[in-house]
Amino acid sequence: MSIPLKAAETLPKTELLSEIDRLRKEKNAVILAHYYQDPEIQDLADFVGDSLDLSRKAAATDADVIVFCGVRFMAEVAKILSPEKTVVLPDMEAGCSLEDSCPPEDFGKFREKYPDHICLTYINCSAAVKAQSDIIVTSSNAEYILEQIPADQKVMMAPDRHLGAYLSKKTGREMVFWPGSCIVHERFSEKELIKLKAQHPEAPITAHPECPEHILRHADHVGSTSSILKFVLENPAEKFLVATEPGILHQMQKSAPHKTFIGAPGADGNCNCNQCPYMALNTLEKLYNCLNTLGPEINVDEETRVKALAPLNKMLEMSPLQAPTPPKSGRAF
């Protein structure tokens, strides 16, 4: 028998995990967890990874239900790629500061100012903004895609100005930027990072390109979350300073328990303030509840979905990604 949410909050963790697993099988659901989720959610997920990769892997399964433990725009991408599946999010309030910074109506007016510009839009945005874009990009493939656009073609980028500035500096390409940013990556302190590096001079610094330039200029490696994970696992160093949301440290520690990973500090000298408040809204109890009720459900109207799918497909055409792999649990959906 299903357990009401209130009762679930008082259950021993082992029983709650058992109930989640029972519902996963009963509802033929696949559970996705972004790298920034709570370690307990990462450990029970069928797939852990970056947002687009997770959606593509879920689309390749025979699951009827996708439970996306991440934020709203990620779940929307899953729905865009798998319109026939039910997509649920443990907490509908799990948004994104980049998405919030770029309202669809304002974005439309912004595009009208630059009719001769092709628009590369970072995947961290709403379905309605994707629907007004030319090509969607991720932090993994943005540079690769930008380099395929003719040099005489004018380019704009939204909504992350820091990712845009990083790409502009690296490629020498002038672009127009939407003035958005990620609240998590803006909180890292250059002063405190320099102090931390002085304490651990042997530790390479790795950073996400959503960080401001004053953080990126100290980095030995700049890349997406999955790129950062790959770098620290392949690099021979035994200690690393990591400038992105600290949820990724869990996967690093699991994959390389002999190494030391230190989150880059905020202005107060620690990294606690750099936890994404939106990602933190998802909990085991809410995960149980959304599996139990199949809500809150993510819906994207068909007109918007089709329009948003076009720039996503354009991205995939320009930057082939590795084929989805089977779920780590080995379950067949």
N, C-alpha and C positions, 0 to 999 in steps of 0.2 A: 504494500500500500504506500502511496506517495506521502511524503512528509511535508506539512505546511512550512512556509518560510520561517515563521517564528520558532517553530520547533527545531528547524534545521540549524538555527543560530546557537542552539544549546546542545546540539549533538556532539559527541566525541568526534574528533577529526577522522578517525579511521572509518567510522560509520558513515559520515558525510561523503567521504571519498568513494565508499562502496555504493552509496545511493547514486552518485554522479555517474559512476561506471554502469550501474544498472540502467539508468535512464538513457545513457549514450547508446547502449545496445538496443533498448526497447524502441527508441525513436529513430534508430539508424542515423545517428548524428556523428559528425566529425567535429572535433574541438580543435580550434586554432589558437595559438598563443603567440603574441608578438614578443620579441626579445625584452621589451620593457615591462612585461607583466611580472606580477609577484612570483617568486620561485616556485611556490606550491602549485600555481596554475600552470607554469611552464612544465613542471614535472608530470602532470597528468594529461597534457595535451597530446593529440595525435601528431601534430606538426608544430614546431617552434621556428620562427624565422622573421624575415622582413615582410611588410604588408602585402606587396604584389605577389611575391613568391608563395605566400600562404594561400592567397585567393586562387592562384593557378593550380596549386596542389589539391585544394578542396574541389575545384571544378573537375579534376581528373578522377575523382572518386565516384562511387555509386551511392553516396550518402544522400538522404532526403533532406537532412537538416545540417546547416553550418552554424556552429556556435563560435562567434569571433570574439575572443578575449583580446581586445585591443581598443581602438577608438572608432567613432562613428564613420569617418570617411573610409576606413579600411573595410568595414562591414558593407558599405555601399559598393565598393569595388567588387567584393565577393558576389553581391547581388547582380551587378552589371554583367559579370562573367558567367553567373549561374542563375539566370532568371527563373528557372524551373524549380529551384531549391528554396526551402524556407531558411532565411538568414536571421539569426537573432543575436543580440548584443546584451551582455549581462546588465549593463546600466546605460540607458539612452543618454544620460548626461555626460558620458565619456566622449567629449569633443576634442578639439585640437585648436591651439591658439593660432596656428597658421590658417586653418579653415575659417576660424572666426574673424581673422583680419581681412578676409577677402569675400565680402558679401557678393552674391551673384549679380545683383543689380548694379553695384558700383563697378564690378569687374567689367560688365558689359559697356559701361560708359568709358572706362579706361581703354578698352579695345578700340572703341570708336575714334579715339584721339590719334590712333596709330594704325590707320587702315592698310598701310603698306608693310606692316611688320608681321612676321610669322610668330605665333605665340607658343613658346614652350612652357607648359604648366607643370609644376611639381605635383606629384601624386597626392600630397598632403593638402587636399582641397575638396570641396563638396562636389557631388555629382553634377549639380547645376553649373558649376564653374568649369568642370571638365567638358561639359556639353558645349561650351563656348570657346574651347581651345583647339589648337591645331595638332599638337603632339603632346602627350603626357610623358614626363620623364621621372626617373627615380634618381636618388643620389648615386646609384651604381652605374647608370647608363647615360646620365645627362651629358657628360663630356663627349662620349662616343657619338651620341646623336647630334650634338651641336656641331661637331666636326664634319658631319655629312651635309650640313646646310651650306649652300654656296656663299662665298665670302661677301658677295655684293647684296645678299639678301638681309634686310634689316630684321632684327630679332628683339622680341620682348620676353621677359620671364616673370612668372608669378608663381606662388605668392611669397617665396622666401628670398629676401634681398641678399642675405648672407651667402646662400648657395649660388645665387646669381653672380655676386661679386667674386666669389672664389673661381667660378667658371670663366668669368671675364678676364681675371688676372692670369689664369693658367693658359687660356687659349689666345689672349690678346684681342678678343672679340668685344666690340662695344655693344652694349645692350641697354634696353630700357627696363627698369625693374619696378615691380609692384612693391610697396614698402612694408611687406610683412616679415614676421620673424617668429621663431620658436621660443617661448618663454623659458624652457628648460635650458637650451643651449646658450641663451643670452646671460644666464646667471653665473657662468664660470668667471672667476676672477683672474685676470692676467697676473696681478701682483702675487696672489696666493699660489698660482701655478708656478711662477718663477721660484718662489720660496720652497715649494714642494720639490721641484726639480733640483734645487741646491742640496736638499736632504737626500735625494736619490739620483745622483748624477748619471748612474749607469742605466737608468730606466728610460727607454724610449717613450715619447709622448705620442699618443694616437688620438685623433679627433674627428668628429663628424663635421661635414661641410656646412651644417646648419649653424655652426659656431661663428661668432664674429671674427674678422680678420686678425684682431689682436690676440686671439687664442690660436688660430690656425698657423700663424707665422712661427710659433714655437714647436709645431708638430713635426715629428719624424714621419708620420703617416697620416694622410687624410683620406677618409673613405666612408662608405655606407656602414651600417651596423654589421652586416655580414662580412664586409671587407675588413673591418676592424677586428672581428673575431678571427678571420683567416690570418691576418697579419700577426696577431699575438701568438697564435698557435704555431706558425711556421718560423717566426723569428727566434733565434737562439737565446735571446735575452731571457733572464729569469724573473725580471720585474718590469712592470709597465704602468704608466700613468694614462688613465683613460678619460677623455673628455667627451662623454656622451651620457645619456641617461643610465644610472647605475644598475638597472635591471639586467643589462648585458653581462655584468660581472658574474652572474650565476652560471651562465653557459661557459664562460671562460674558465671558471674554477672547476666546473665539472669535467671539461675537456682537458684541462692541464692543471691538475691539483698540485703539482710540484712547483708551479709558478705563483708569483704574487702580483695581484692586480689592485691598483689604488685609484679610486675615482678622483677626478680632478675636483678641486675645491671651489666652493662659492665664496662670496665676499667675506663670510664669517670664518673662513678657513676650513670648512668641512663640506661634504657633498650632499648632506641631507636635503638642502633646499633645491637640489637639482633633480629630485624625483618628480616625474611627470604627475601632476595632480589628477589629470584625466585618466591616465592608465591605472592609477591607484584606486579608482572607483570600482573596478571589477574585483570581486571577492569570490571565494569558494561558495559562500551562501547564495550570492546572486547568480553564480553559474548554475548551481543546483536549481534555483527558481526558474531561470529562463529555459532550462531543459525540461522542467516539469510543466511549464505553462506555454512553452514556445513563444515567449514574448519577453521583453519588447522586440517586436519584429521590424526588420528593416525593409522598407518598400521604396522603390524608385519607379516613378511613372514611366510607361513604355517610351514615350517620345523622348524624355530626358535620357533614359537608359541607352537608346539607340544612338543618340547624338554623342553621349559620353563614351560609348563603346568605340566609335570611329577613331578618336585620337589615341585611345588605349591600343587599338589594333595597329595604328600607325607606328606607335612606339615599338611594339613587338616585331613588326616588319623590319624596323631599322636597327633593332638591337636584339637579335635572337637570344633567348634565354635557355638555360638548361631545362630539359624535359622534367616534369614533376616526378618525384620519387615516391615509392610506396610509403604508407604511414609507418612510423617507427614501431607501432604496436603489432604490425603484421596483420591486423584485422582486415577482412575483406568487407567492403560496404555493399 
